[in-house]
């Protein structure tokens, strides 16, 4: 893994760790980034549950006047209820957040 792609993946991982959207549903236990598929594999222990759930968050990068944004436009899960709720919500919404300027530049270079 190159230094540039490693920095980009760390920025994507940091985004998911700090995102309040995920924290409101549970505790993130692990995040793996698959930059080939633009997917974050997130292991989360949902509130009130004893077994972790794996979420597959699909992301892309979007250039705007404010800089480069990371955009989550789809989340999937092998758990049917979680999958259906996520599909319903992401049908009309996306999660967007500006990346730090240097990281956005790395993302643009690599994609």
Biopython code that builds the backbone (N, CA, C, O; Angstrom):
import numpy as np
from Bio.PDB.StructureBuilder import StructureBuilder

atoms = [
    (1, "UNK", "N", (0.860, -1.172, 0.000)),
    (1, "UNK", "CA", (0.000, 0.000, 0.000)),
    (1, "UNK", "C", (0.902, 1.230, 0.000)),
    (1, "UNK", "O", (1.841, 1.320, 0.791)),
    (2, "UNK", "N", (0.618, 2.152, -0.871)),
    (2, "UNK", "CA", (1.445, 3.353, -0.957)),
    (2, "UNK", "C", (1.131, 4.320, 0.180)),
    (2, "UNK", "O", (0.095, 4.227, 0.838)),
    (3, "UNK", "N", (2.041, 5.230, 0.381)),
    (3, "UNK", "CA", (1.868, 6.234, 1.435)),
    (3, "UNK", "C", (0.614, 7.066, 1.187)),
    (3, "UNK", "O", (-0.122, 7.379, 2.122)),
    (4, "UNK", "N", (0.370, 7.426, -0.081)),
    (4, "UNK", "CA", (-0.811, 8.239, -0.399)),
    (4, "UNK", "C", (-2.108, 7.485, -0.144)),
    (4, "UNK", "O", (-3.042, 8.029, 0.445)),
    (5, "UNK", "N", (-2.166, 6.230, -0.588)),
    (5, "UNK", "CA", (-3.408, 5.478, -0.386)),
    (5, "UNK", "C", (-3.608, 5.156, 1.092)),
    (5, "UNK", "O", (-4.742, 5.115, 1.569)),
    (6, "UNK", "N", (-2.521, 4.928, 1.818)),
    (6, "UNK", "CA", (-2.622, 4.688, 3.260)),
    (6, "UNK", "C", (-3.174, 5.923, 3.973)),
    (6, "UNK", "O", (-4.019, 5.798, 4.860)),
    (7, "UNK", "N", (-2.709, 7.106, 3.596)),
    (7, "UNK", "CA", (-3.204, 8.350, 4.203)),
    (7, "UNK", "C", (-4.679, 8.546, 3.894)),
    (7, "UNK", "O", (-5.452, 8.955, 4.761)),
    (8, "UNK", "N", (-5.067, 8.255, 2.667)),
    (8, "UNK", "CA", (-6.472, 8.389, 2.285)),
    (8, "UNK", "C", (-7.337, 7.423, 3.074)),
    (8, "UNK", "O", (-8.392, 7.804, 3.579)),
    (9, "UNK", "N", (-6.893, 6.161, 3.185)),
    (9, "UNK", "CA", (-7.662, 5.169, 3.922)),
    (9, "UNK", "C", (-7.781, 5.540, 5.398)),
    (9, "UNK", "O", (-8.832, 5.336, 6.005)),
    (10, "UNK", "N", (-6.718, 6.080, 5.974)),
    (10, "UNK", "CA", (-6.763, 6.514, 7.377)),
    (10, "UNK", "C", (-7.761, 7.657, 7.551)),
    (10, "UNK", "O", (-8.477, 7.707, 8.552)),
    (11, "UNK", "N", (-7.812, 8.568, 6.591)),
    (11, "UNK", "CA", (-8.770, 9.673, 6.656)),
    (11, "UNK", "C", (-10.203, 9.151, 6.563)),
    (11, "UNK", "O", (-11.086, 9.629, 7.274)),
    (12, "UNK", "N", (-10.432, 8.178, 5.696)),
    (12, "UNK", "CA", (-11.768, 7.586, 5.568)),
    (12, "UNK", "C", (-12.138, 6.873, 6.866)),
    (12, "UNK", "O", (-13.262, 7.006, 7.352)),
    (13, "UNK", "N", (-11.202, 6.123, 7.422)),
    (13, "UNK", "CA", (-11.446, 5.437, 8.690)),
    (13, "UNK", "C", (-11.756, 6.443, 9.800)),
    (13, "UNK", "O", (-12.680, 6.236, 10.586)),
    (14, "UNK", "N", (-10.992, 7.518, 9.864)),
    (14, "UNK", "CA", (-11.212, 8.569, 10.864)),
    (14, "UNK", "C", (-12.606, 9.166, 10.711)),
    (14, "UNK", "O", (-13.294, 9.414, 11.701)),
    (15, "UNK", "N", (-13.019, 9.395, 9.464)),
    (15, "UNK", "CA", (-14.358, 9.928, 9.197)),
    (15, "UNK", "C", (-15.428, 9.027, 9.816)),
    (15, "UNK", "O", (-16.341, 9.515, 10.482)),
    (16, "UNK", "N", (-15.318, 7.721, 9.599)),
    (16, "UNK", "CA", (-16.319, 6.804, 10.129)),
    (16, "UNK", "C", (-16.266, 6.744, 11.654)),
    (16, "UNK", "O", (-17.311, 6.654, 12.298)),
    (17, "UNK", "N", (-15.081, 6.793, 12.241)),
    (17, "UNK", "CA", (-14.950, 6.755, 13.697)),
    (17, "UNK", "C", (-15.568, 7.980, 14.352)),
    (17, "UNK", "O", (-16.117, 7.880, 15.449)),
    (18, "UNK", "N", (-15.488, 9.126, 13.702)),
    (18, "UNK", "CA", (-15.947, 10.385, 14.291)),
    (18, "UNK", "C", (-17.357, 10.779, 13.881)),
    (18, "UNK", "O", (-17.866, 11.804, 14.334)),
    (19, "UNK", "N", (-17.989, 9.992, 13.043)),
    (19, "UNK", "CA", (-19.293, 10.368, 12.509)),
    (19, "UNK", "C", (-20.408, 10.062, 13.515)),
    (19, "UNK", "O", (-20.567, 8.920, 13.947)),
    (20, "UNK", "N", (-21.162, 11.070, 13.877)),
    (20, "UNK", "CA", (-22.237, 10.920, 14.853)),
    (20, "UNK", "C", (-23.368, 10.027, 14.359)),
    (20, "UNK", "O", (-24.096, 9.452, 15.167)),
    (21, "UNK", "N", (-23.523, 9.904, 13.060)),
    (21, "UNK", "CA", (-24.580, 9.061, 12.506)),
    (21, "UNK", "C", (-24.453, 7.640, 13.049)),
    (21, "UNK", "O", (-25.446, 7.047, 13.470)),
    (22, "UNK", "N", (-23.253, 7.098, 13.042)),
    (22, "UNK", "CA", (-23.045, 5.725, 13.487)),
    (22, "UNK", "C", (-23.073, 5.617, 15.010)),
    (22, "UNK", "O", (-23.565, 4.631, 15.558)),
    (23, "UNK", "N", (-22.545, 6.630, 15.687)),
    (23, "UNK", "CA", (-22.483, 6.599, 17.147)),
    (23, "UNK", "C", (-23.866, 6.594, 17.797)),
    (23, "UNK", "O", (-24.019, 6.078, 18.904)),
    (24, "UNK", "N", (-24.857, 7.147, 17.140)),
    (24, "UNK", "CA", (-26.181, 7.184, 17.749)),
    (24, "UNK", "C", (-26.845, 5.807, 17.786)),
    (24, "UNK", "O", (-27.822, 5.608, 18.508)),
    (25, "UNK", "N", (-26.317, 4.857, 17.010)),
    (25, "UNK", "CA", (-26.909, 3.525, 16.972)),
    (25, "UNK", "C", (-26.132, 2.484, 17.764)),
    (25, "UNK", "O", (-26.658, 1.414, 18.071)),
    (26, "UNK", "N", (-24.877, 2.796, 18.098)),
    (26, "UNK", "CA", (-24.083, 1.828, 18.840)),
    (26, "UNK", "C", (-22.626, 2.217, 18.911)),
    (26, "UNK", "O", (-22.248, 3.341, 18.582)),
    (27, "UNK", "N", (-21.814, 1.275, 19.344)),
    (27, "UNK", "CA", (-20.380, 1.488, 19.515)),
    (27, "UNK", "C", (-19.625, 0.814, 18.373)),
    (27, "UNK", "O", (-19.757, -0.389, 18.150)),
    (28, "UNK", "N", (-18.839, 1.600, 17.661)),
    (28, "UNK", "CA", (-18.028, 1.048, 16.584)),
    (28, "UNK", "C", (-16.870, 0.278, 17.212)),
    (28, "UNK", "O", (-16.115, 0.822, 18.019)),
    (29, "UNK", "N", (-16.738, -0.993, 16.833)),
    (29, "UNK", "CA", (-15.675, -1.830, 17.365)),
    (29, "UNK", "C", (-14.495, -1.954, 16.416)),
    (29, "UNK", "O", (-13.356, -2.103, 16.860)),
    (30, "UNK", "N", (-14.751, -1.893, 15.128)),
    (30, "UNK", "CA", (-13.675, -2.048, 14.151)),
    (30, "UNK", "C", (-14.113, -1.458, 12.811)),
    (30, "UNK", "O", (-15.294, -1.451, 12.464)),
    (31, "UNK", "N", (-13.118, -0.964, 12.075)),
    (31, "UNK", "CA", (-13.363, -0.449, 10.729)),
    (31, "UNK", "C", (-12.244, -0.938, 9.817)),
    (31, "UNK", "O", (-11.065, -0.733, 10.103)),
    (32, "UNK", "N", (-12.618, -1.579, 8.733)),
    (32, "UNK", "CA", (-11.671, -1.970, 7.691)),
    (32, "UNK", "C", (-12.055, -1.237, 6.421)),
    (32, "UNK", "O", (-13.233, -1.163, 6.071)),
    (33, "UNK", "N", (-11.066, -0.699, 5.735)),
    (33, "UNK", "CA", (-11.313, 0.042, 4.503)),
    (33, "UNK", "C", (-10.899, -0.817, 3.313)),
    (33, "UNK", "O", (-9.772, -1.307, 3.251)),
    (34, "UNK", "N", (-11.812, -0.991, 2.380)),
    (34, "UNK", "CA", (-11.521, -1.662, 1.109)),
    (34, "UNK", "C", (-11.558, -0.575, 0.039)),
    (34, "UNK", "O", (-12.602, -0.295, -0.551)),
    (35, "UNK", "N", (-10.389, 0.033, -0.198)),
    (35, "UNK", "CA", (-10.348, 1.170, -1.120)),
    (35, "UNK", "C", (-10.564, 0.751, -2.572)),
    (35, "UNK", "O", (-10.919, 1.585, -3.405)),
    (36, "UNK", "N", (-10.359, -0.519, -2.886)),
    (36, "UNK", "CA", (-10.630, -0.993, -4.249)),
    (36, "UNK", "C", (-12.131, -0.934, -4.548)),
    (36, "UNK", "O", (-12.543, -0.637, -5.669)),
    (37, "UNK", "N", (-12.928, -1.221, -3.536)),
    (37, "UNK", "CA", (-14.395, -1.238, -3.692)),
    (37, "UNK", "C", (-15.052, 0.029, -3.160)),
    (37, "UNK", "O", (-16.274, 0.159, -3.222)),
    (38, "UNK", "N", (-14.252, 0.977, -2.631)),
    (38, "UNK", "CA", (-14.794, 2.174, -1.971)),
    (38, "UNK", "C", (-15.834, 1.778, -0.931)),
    (38, "UNK", "O", (-16.974, 2.244, -0.939)),
    (39, "UNK", "N", (-15.395, 0.908, -0.046)),
    (39, "UNK", "CA", (-16.303, 0.371, 0.964)),
    (39, "UNK", "C", (-15.600, 0.311, 2.314)),
    (39, "UNK", "O", (-14.440, -0.089, 2.410)),
    (40, "UNK", "N", (-16.317, 0.711, 3.345)),
    (40, "UNK", "CA", (-15.846, 0.557, 4.721)),
    (40, "UNK", "C", (-16.652, -0.575, 5.342)),
    (40, "UNK", "O", (-17.882, -0.575, 5.289)),
    (41, "UNK", "N", (-15.951, -1.539, 5.932)),
    (41, "UNK", "CA", (-16.603, -2.632, 6.623)),
    (41, "UNK", "C", (-16.544, -2.285, 8.111)),
    (41, "UNK", "O", (-15.475, -2.299, 8.722)),
    (42, "UNK", "N", (-17.698, -1.977, 8.676)),
    (42, "UNK", "CA", (-17.788, -1.442, 10.027)),
    (42, "UNK", "C", (-18.437, -2.483, 10.936)),
    (42, "UNK", "O", (-19.553, -2.937, 10.681)),
    (43, "UNK", "N", (-17.731, -2.849, 11.989)),
    (43, "UNK", "CA", (-18.298, -3.738, 12.999)),
    (43, "UNK", "C", (-18.800, -2.856, 14.121)),
    (43, "UNK", "O", (-18.038, -2.112, 14.739)),
    (44, "UNK", "N", (-20.100, -2.951, 14.375)),
    (44, "UNK", "CA", (-20.724, -2.084, 15.376)),
    (44, "UNK", "C", (-21.555, -2.936, 16.339)),
    (44, "UNK", "O", (-22.267, -3.852, 15.925)),
    (45, "UNK", "N", (-21.451, -2.619, 17.610)),
    (45, "UNK", "CA", (-22.313, -3.248, 18.609)),
    (45, "UNK", "C", (-23.482, -2.304, 18.824)),
    (45, "UNK", "O", (-23.355, -1.267, 19.475)),
    (46, "UNK", "N", (-24.627, -2.682, 18.262)),
    (46, "UNK", "CA", (-25.812, -1.841, 18.345)),
    (46, "UNK", "C", (-26.312, -1.775, 19.784)),
    (46, "UNK", "O", (-26.200, -2.745, 20.534)),
    (47, "UNK", "N", (-26.858, -0.634, 20.159)),
    (47, "UNK", "CA", (-27.387, -0.458, 21.506)),
    (47, "UNK", "C", (-28.381, -1.577, 21.826)),
    (47, "UNK", "O", (-29.261, -1.888, 21.023)),
    (48, "UNK", "N", (-28.228, -2.176, 23.007)),
    (48, "UNK", "CA", (-29.146, -3.209, 23.459)),
    (48, "UNK", "C", (-28.860, -4.596, 22.907)),
    (48, "UNK", "O", (-29.605, -5.532, 23.194)),
    (49, "UNK", "N", (-27.805, -4.751, 22.125)),
    (49, "UNK", "CA", (-27.485, -6.046, 21.536)),
    (49, "UNK", "C", (-26.203, -6.596, 22.149)),
    (49, "UNK", "O", (-25.409, -5.855, 22.729)),
    (50, "UNK", "N", (-26.015, -7.900, 22.012)),
    (50, "UNK", "CA", (-24.834, -8.563, 22.559)),
    (50, "UNK", "C", (-23.899, -9.085, 21.478)),
    (50, "UNK", "O", (-22.757, -9.449, 21.760)),
    (51, "UNK", "N", (-24.377, -9.119, 20.257)),
    (51, "UNK", "CA", (-23.589, -9.608, 19.136)),
    (51, "UNK", "C", (-23.375, -8.461, 18.153)),
    (51, "UNK", "O", (-24.333, -7.779, 17.789)),
    (52, "UNK", "N", (-22.144, -8.239, 17.721)),
    (52, "UNK", "CA", (-21.883, -7.147, 16.776)),
    (52, "UNK", "C", (-22.565, -7.368, 15.421)),
    (52, "UNK", "O", (-22.833, -8.500, 15.018)),
    (53, "UNK", "N", (-22.828, -6.285, 14.751)),
    (53, "UNK", "CA", (-23.393, -6.281, 13.409)),
    (53, "UNK", "C", (-22.356, -5.689, 12.456)),
    (53, "UNK", "O", (-21.679, -4.716, 12.790)),
    (54, "UNK", "N", (-22.241, -6.273, 11.290)),
    (54, "UNK", "CA", (-21.307, -5.756, 10.287)),
    (54, "UNK", "C", (-22.089, -4.940, 9.269)),
    (54, "UNK", "O", (-23.074, -5.401, 8.692)),
    (55, "UNK", "N", (-21.620, -3.712, 9.068)),
    (55, "UNK", "CA", (-22.200, -2.817, 8.074)),
    (55, "UNK", "C", (-21.212, -2.625, 6.942)),
    (55, "UNK", "O", (-20.007, -2.530, 7.172)),
    (56, "UNK", "N", (-21.714, -2.568, 5.732)),
    (56, "UNK", "CA", (-20.898, -2.297, 4.549)),
    (56, "UNK", "C", (-21.311, -0.935, 4.023)),
    (56, "UNK", "O", (-22.358, -0.788, 3.393)),
    (57, "UNK", "N", (-20.468, 0.066, 4.290)),
    (57, "UNK", "CA", (-20.779, 1.446, 3.897)),
    (57, "UNK", "C", (-20.055, 1.771, 2.604)),
    (57, "UNK", "O", (-18.828, 1.697, 2.534)),
    (58, "UNK", "N", (-20.806, 2.125, 1.595)),
    (58, "UNK", "CA", (-20.242, 2.470, 0.287)),
    (58, "UNK", "C", (-20.042, 3.980, 0.233)),
    (58, "UNK", "O", (-20.949, 4.747, 0.553)),
    (59, "UNK", "N", (-18.864, 4.392, -0.168)),
    (59, "UNK", "CA", (-18.546, 5.819, -0.175)),
    (59, "UNK", "C", (-17.911, 6.215, -1.508)),
    (59, "UNK", "O", (-17.426, 5.375, -2.266)),
    (60, "UNK", "N", (-17.931, 7.507, -1.762)),
    (60, "UNK", "CA", (-17.252, 8.080, -2.916)),
    (60, "UNK", "C", (-16.751, 9.458, -2.510)),
    (60, "UNK", "O", (-17.055, 9.942, -1.420)),
    (61, "UNK", "N", (-15.993, 10.077, -3.383)),
    (61, "UNK", "CA", (-15.482, 11.414, -3.141)),
    (61, "UNK", "C", (-16.138, 12.371, -4.122)),
    (61, "UNK", "O", (-16.353, 12.034, -5.286)),
    (62, "UNK", "N", (-16.454, 13.560, -3.642)),
    (62, "UNK", "CA", (-17.125, 14.570, -4.462)),
    (62, "UNK", "C", (-16.381, 15.894, -4.319)),
    (62, "UNK", "O", (-16.149, 16.370, -3.208)),
    (63, "UNK", "N", (-16.014, 16.474, -5.441)),
    (63, "UNK", "CA", (-15.353, 17.775, -5.429)),
    (63, "UNK", "C", (-16.396, 18.880, -5.396)),
    (63, "UNK", "O", (-17.347, 18.869, -6.177)),
    (64, "UNK", "N", (-16.215, 19.830, -4.492)),
    (64, "UNK", "CA", (-17.094, 20.984, -4.399)),
    (64, "UNK", "C", (-16.221, 22.229, -4.264)),
    (64, "UNK", "O", (-14.998, 22.138, -4.166)),
    (65, "UNK", "N", (-16.859, 23.373, -4.261)),
    (65, "UNK", "CA", (-16.119, 24.621, -4.062)),
    (65, "UNK", "C", (-15.493, 24.680, -2.672)),
    (65, "UNK", "O", (-14.482, 25.354, -2.472)),
    (66, "UNK", "N", (-16.092, 23.973, -1.710)),
    (66, "UNK", "CA", (-15.569, 23.960, -0.344)),
    (66, "UNK", "C", (-14.437, 22.951, -0.165)),
    (66, "UNK", "O", (-13.779, 22.951, 0.875)),
    (67, "UNK", "N", (-14.201, 22.102, -1.147)),
    (67, "UNK", "CA", (-13.153, 21.090, -1.063)),
    (67, "UNK", "C", (-13.703, 19.726, -1.431)),
    (67, "UNK", "O", (-14.770, 19.613, -2.034)),
    (68, "UNK", "N", (-12.968, 18.700, -1.064)),
    (68, "UNK", "CA", (-13.366, 17.333, -1.362)),
    (68, "UNK", "C", (-14.215, 16.792, -0.219)),
    (68, "UNK", "O", (-13.843, 16.879, 0.952)),
    (69, "UNK", "N", (-15.369, 16.229, -0.587)),
    (69, "UNK", "CA", (-16.275, 15.630, 0.393)),
    (69, "UNK", "C", (-16.207, 14.112, 0.277)),
    (69, "UNK", "O", (-16.030, 13.567, -0.813)),
    (70, "UNK", "N", (-16.349, 13.448, 1.402)),
    (70, "UNK", "CA", (-16.610, 12.019, 1.369)),
    (70, "UNK", "C", (-18.118, 11.875, 1.480)),
    (70, "UNK", "O", (-18.758, 12.531, 2.303)),
    (71, "UNK", "N", (-18.675, 11.014, 0.646)),
    (71, "UNK", "CA", (-20.127, 10.847, 0.576)),
    (71, "UNK", "C", (-20.459, 9.369, 0.789)),
    (71, "UNK", "O", (-19.983, 8.501, 0.058)),
    (72, "UNK", "N", (-21.272, 9.105, 1.790)),
    (72, "UNK", "CA", (-21.793, 7.752, 2.003)),
    (72, "UNK", "C", (-23.175, 7.732, 1.367)),
    (72, "UNK", "O", (-24.062, 8.488, 1.764)),
    (73, "UNK", "N", (-23.351, 6.870, 0.386)),
    (73, "UNK", "CA", (-24.619, 6.849, -0.320)),
    (73, "UNK", "C", (-25.365, 5.523, -0.202)),
    (73, "UNK", "O", (-26.453, 5.356, -0.754)),
    (74, "UNK", "N", (-24.750, 4.566, 0.541)),
    (74, "UNK", "CA", (-25.412, 3.268, 0.679)),
    (74, "UNK", "C", (-24.764, 2.510, 1.838)),
    (74, "UNK", "O", (-23.542, 2.509, 1.986)),
    (75, "UNK", "N", (-25.585, 1.877, 2.644)),
    (75, "UNK", "CA", (-25.116, 0.981, 3.697)),
    (75, "UNK", "C", (-25.898, -0.312, 3.575)),
    (75, "UNK", "O", (-27.119, -0.311, 3.412)),
    (76, "UNK", "N", (-25.172, -1.408, 3.657)),
    (76, "UNK", "CA", (-25.799, -2.721, 3.587)),
    (76, "UNK", "C", (-25.398, -3.537, 4.810)),
    (76, "UNK", "O", (-24.383, -3.264, 5.452)),
    (77, "UNK", "N", (-26.214, -4.546, 5.120)),
    (77, "UNK", "CA", (-25.947, -5.456, 6.214)),
    (77, "UNK", "C", (-26.567, -6.797, 5.867)),
    (77, "UNK", "O", (-27.543, -6.869, 5.120)),
    (78, "UNK", "N", (-25.992, -7.857, 6.417)),
    (78, "UNK", "CA", (-26.584, -9.183, 6.223)),
    (78, "UNK", "C", (-27.833, -9.359, 7.082)),
    (78, "UNK", "O", (-28.617, -10.283, 6.866)),
    (79, "UNK", "N", (-28.014, -8.464, 8.061)),
    (79, "UNK", "CA", (-29.216, -8.498, 8.887)),
    (79, "UNK", "C", (-30.342, -7.800, 8.132)),
    (79, "UNK", "O", (-30.228, -6.623, 7.791)),
    (80, "UNK", "N", (-31.407, -8.510, 7.876)),
    (80, "UNK", "CA", (-32.476, -8.032, 7.015)),
    (80, "UNK", "C", (-33.081, -6.711, 7.490)),
    (80, "UNK", "O", (-33.257, -5.795, 6.686)),
    (81, "UNK", "N", (-33.399, -6.595, 8.774)),
    (81, "UNK", "CA", (-34.019, -5.370, 9.265)),
    (81, "UNK", "C", (-33.084, -4.175, 9.098)),
    (81, "UNK", "O", (-33.505, -3.116, 8.632)),
    (82, "UNK", "N", (-31.830, -4.342, 9.473)),
    (82, "UNK", "CA", (-30.855, -3.261, 9.330)),
    (82, "UNK", "C", (-30.713, -2.891, 7.859)),
    (82, "UNK", "O", (-30.681, -1.709, 7.516)),
    (83, "UNK", "N", (-30.628, -3.880, 6.999)),
    (83, "UNK", "CA", (-30.484, -3.645, 5.565)),
    (83, "UNK", "C", (-31.679, -2.877, 5.001)),
    (83, "UNK", "O", (-31.504, -1.944, 4.217)),
    (84, "UNK", "N", (-32.877, -3.260, 5.393)),
    (84, "UNK", "CA", (-34.079, -2.596, 4.879)),
    (84, "UNK", "C", (-34.206, -1.162, 5.385)),
    (84, "UNK", "O", (-34.594, -0.270, 4.631)),
    (85, "UNK", "N", (-33.882, -0.937, 6.654)),
    (85, "UNK", "CA", (-33.941, 0.428, 7.189)),
    (85, "UNK", "C", (-32.910, 1.307, 6.491)),
    (85, "UNK", "O", (-33.210, 2.441, 6.117)),
    (86, "UNK", "N", (-31.700, 0.790, 6.314)),
    (86, "UNK", "CA", (-30.647, 1.567, 5.638)),
    (86, "UNK", "C", (-31.035, 1.870, 4.193)),
    (86, "UNK", "O", (-30.844, 2.994, 3.728)),
    (87, "UNK", "N", (-31.575, 0.886, 3.477)),
    (87, "UNK", "CA", (-31.992, 1.115, 2.087)),
    (87, "UNK", "C", (-33.076, 2.184, 2.023)),
    (87, "UNK", "O", (-33.048, 3.053, 1.152)),
    (88, "UNK", "N", (-34.025, 2.120, 2.942)),
    (88, "UNK", "CA", (-35.095, 3.116, 2.981)),
    (88, "UNK", "C", (-34.533, 4.512, 3.251)),
    (88, "UNK", "O", (-34.906, 5.471, 2.575)),
    (89, "UNK", "N", (-33.639, 4.632, 4.231)),
    (89, "UNK", "CA", (-33.114, 5.944, 4.606)),
    (89, "UNK", "C", (-32.211, 6.521, 3.514)),
    (89, "UNK", "O", (-32.328, 7.700, 3.179)),
    (90, "UNK", "N", (-31.321, 5.715, 2.964)),
    (90, "UNK", "CA", (-30.379, 6.225, 1.963)),
    (90, "UNK", "C", (-31.033, 6.448, 0.601)),
    (90, "UNK", "O", (-30.408, 7.009, -0.298)),
    (91, "UNK", "N", (-32.263, 6.021, 0.443)),
    (91, "UNK", "CA", (-32.980, 6.302, -0.805)),
    (91, "UNK", "C", (-33.120, 7.814, -1.001)),
    (91, "UNK", "O", (-33.064, 8.302, -2.130)),
    (92, "UNK", "N", (-33.301, 8.552, 0.095)),
    (92, "UNK", "CA", (-33.509, 9.994, 0.018)),
    (92, "UNK", "C", (-32.411, 10.819, 0.681)),
    (92, "UNK", "O", (-32.506, 12.046, 0.715)),
    (93, "UNK", "N", (-31.375, 10.175, 1.205)),
    (93, "UNK", "CA", (-30.340, 10.888, 1.947)),
    (93, "UNK", "C", (-28.947, 10.376, 1.577)),
    (93, "UNK", "O", (-28.787, 9.279, 1.043)),
    (94, "UNK", "N", (-27.980, 11.180, 1.867)),
    (94, "UNK", "CA", (-26.567, 10.786, 1.808)),
    (94, "UNK", "C", (-25.895, 11.491, 2.983)),
    (94, "UNK", "O", (-26.369, 12.523, 3.458)),
    (95, "UNK", "N", (-24.805, 10.927, 3.434)),
    (95, "UNK", "CA", (-24.015, 11.563, 4.481)),
    (95, "UNK", "C", (-22.798, 12.163, 3.806)),
    (95, "UNK", "O", (-22.052, 11.458, 3.127)),
    (96, "UNK", "N", (-22.589, 13.464, 3.987)),
    (96, "UNK", "CA", (-21.474, 14.159, 3.349)),
    (96, "UNK", "C", (-20.658, 14.895, 4.399)),
    (96, "UNK", "O", (-21.202, 15.507, 5.319)),
    (97, "UNK", "N", (-19.353, 14.823, 4.243)),
    (97, "UNK", "CA", (-18.459, 15.508, 5.177)),
    (97, "UNK", "C", (-17.190, 15.902, 4.437)),
    (97, "UNK", "O", (-16.654, 15.127, 3.645)),
    (98, "UNK", "N", (-16.714, 17.117, 4.702)),
    (98, "UNK", "CA", (-15.482, 17.594, 4.066)),
    (98, "UNK", "C", (-14.287, 16.854, 4.647)),
    (98, "UNK", "O", (-14.185, 16.665, 5.859)),
    (99, "UNK", "N", (-13.392, 16.441, 3.769)),
    (99, "UNK", "CA", (-12.131, 15.847, 4.192)),
    (99, "UNK", "C", (-11.118, 16.950, 4.427)),
    (99, "UNK", "O", (-11.216, 18.017, 3.822)),
    (100, "UNK", "N", (-10.148, 16.712, 5.296)),
    (100, "UNK", "CA", (-9.076, 17.704, 5.441)),
    (100, "UNK", "C", (-8.430, 17.977, 4.081)),
    (100, "UNK", "O", (-8.327, 17.076, 3.249)),
    (101, "UNK", "N", (-8.002, 19.205, 3.860)),
    (101, "UNK", "CA", (-7.540, 19.621, 2.533)),
    (101, "UNK", "C", (-6.482, 18.694, 1.944)),
    (101, "UNK", "O", (-6.598, 18.317, 0.778)),
    (102, "UNK", "N", (-5.470, 18.316, 2.691)),
    (102, "UNK", "CA", (-4.429, 17.440, 2.171)),
    (102, "UNK", "C", (-4.962, 16.080, 1.788)),
    (102, "UNK", "O", (-4.553, 15.513, 0.775)),
    (103, "UNK", "N", (-5.874, 15.546, 2.587)),
    (103, "UNK", "CA", (-6.449, 14.241, 2.319)),
    (103, "UNK", "C", (-7.319, 14.285, 1.076)),
    (103, "UNK", "O", (-7.317, 13.347, 0.279)),
    (104, "UNK", "N", (-8.058, 15.363, 0.908)),
    (104, "UNK", "CA", (-8.871, 15.516, -0.296)),
    (104, "UNK", "C", (-8.013, 15.526, -1.540)),
    (104, "UNK", "O", (-8.395, 14.967, -2.568)),
    (105, "UNK", "N", (-6.850, 16.160, -1.455)),
    (105, "UNK", "CA", (-5.919, 16.174, -2.585)),
    (105, "UNK", "C", (-5.455, 14.760, -2.884)),
    (105, "UNK", "O", (-5.389, 14.367, -4.049)),
    (106, "UNK", "N", (-5.125, 13.971, -1.832)),
    (106, "UNK", "CA", (-4.714, 12.583, -2.038)),
    (106, "UNK", "C", (-5.823, 11.790, -2.717)),
    (106, "UNK", "O", (-5.570, 11.007, -3.633)),
    (107, "UNK", "N", (-7.041, 11.999, -2.265)),
    (107, "UNK", "CA", (-8.181, 11.271, -2.841)),
    (107, "UNK", "C", (-8.316, 11.590, -4.314)),
    (107, "UNK", "O", (-8.566, 10.694, -5.120)),
    (108, "UNK", "N", (-8.154, 12.868, -4.684)),
    (108, "UNK", "CA", (-8.269, 13.258, -6.092)),
    (108, "UNK", "C", (-7.153, 12.676, -6.920)),
    (108, "UNK", "O", (-7.375, 12.284, -8.066)),
    (109, "UNK", "N", (-5.944, 12.610, -6.362)),
    (109, "UNK", "CA", (-4.798, 12.045, -7.104)),
    (109, "UNK", "C", (-5.018, 10.560, -7.371)),
    (109, "UNK", "O", (-4.700, 10.066, -8.452)),
    (110, "UNK", "N", (-5.562, 9.851, -6.385)),
    (110, "UNK", "CA", (-5.697, 8.402, -6.495)),
    (110, "UNK", "C", (-6.918, 7.960, -7.260)),
    (110, "UNK", "O", (-6.986, 6.804, -7.679)),
    (111, "UNK", "N", (-7.894, 8.840, -7.461)),
    (111, "UNK", "CA", (-9.115, 8.433, -8.174)),
    (111, "UNK", "C", (-9.249, 9.169, -9.475)),
    (111, "UNK", "O", (-10.214, 8.956, -10.209)),
]
sb = StructureBuilder()
sb.init_structure("model")
sb.init_model(0)
sb.init_chain("A")
sb.init_seg("    ")
for serial, (resi, resn, name, xyz) in enumerate(atoms, 1):
    if name == "N":
        sb.init_residue(resn, " ", resi, " ")
    sb.init_atom(name, np.array(xyz, "f"), 0.0, 1.0, " ", f" {name:<3s}", serial, name[0])
structure = sb.get_structure()
